[in-house]
Amino acid sequence: MEVLYTIAIILGLIIVYVLVNMFRLKKAVTNLTQDEFIQGYRKAQLIDVRETKEFDAGHILGARNVPSTQLRQRYKEIRPDLPVYLYCQNSGRSARAALFLKKKGYNQVYQLQGGFKTWTGKVKTKA
């Protein structure tokens, strides 16, 4: 019986953790559909947070690569006074990057809903 209580408490804590993170992410970043993303990204800093190999295989035209694994060292390359449009493959890494940037004082942070895998616009590849 004690084992069941322990499992219930652990599951409860996991659920609370997930809900808190979802709330924090919602406050940190605004999800944009592809059409909304296209309307604003030319007036913003377009950042691809995928790894260099993924970026080289194909990225949104005009994007700059700042891999999420290097963001803590390179975030100062991103201007805090301009909107920041982020994307990754699925939205997970860009959401975490948005949370980090929000902590560093960036207020205009947006991400592509669904990530690069849903992108149907112009793409550039490195040959």
Stockholm file with secondary structure:
# STOCKHOLM 1.0

chainA/1-127         MEVLYTIAIILGLIIVYVLVNMFRLKKAVTNLTQDEFIQGYRKAQLIDVRETKEFDAGHILGARNVPSTQLRQRYKEIRPDLPVYLYCQNSGRSARAALFLKKKGYNQVYQLQGGFKTWTGKVKTKA
#=GR chainA/1-127 SS CHHHHHHHHHHHHHHHHHHHHHHHHHHHCEEECHHHHHHHGGGSEEEECSCHHHHHHCEETTCEECCGGGHHHHGGGSCTTSCEEEECSSSHHHHHHHHHHHHTTCCCEEEETTCGGGCCSCEECCC
#=GC SS_cons         CHHHHHHHHHHHHHHHHHHHHHHHHHHHCEEECHHHHHHHGGGSEEEECSCHHHHHHCEETTCEECCGGGHHHHGGGSCTTSCEEEECSSSHHHHHHHHHHHHTTCCCEEEETTCGGGCCSCEECCC
//
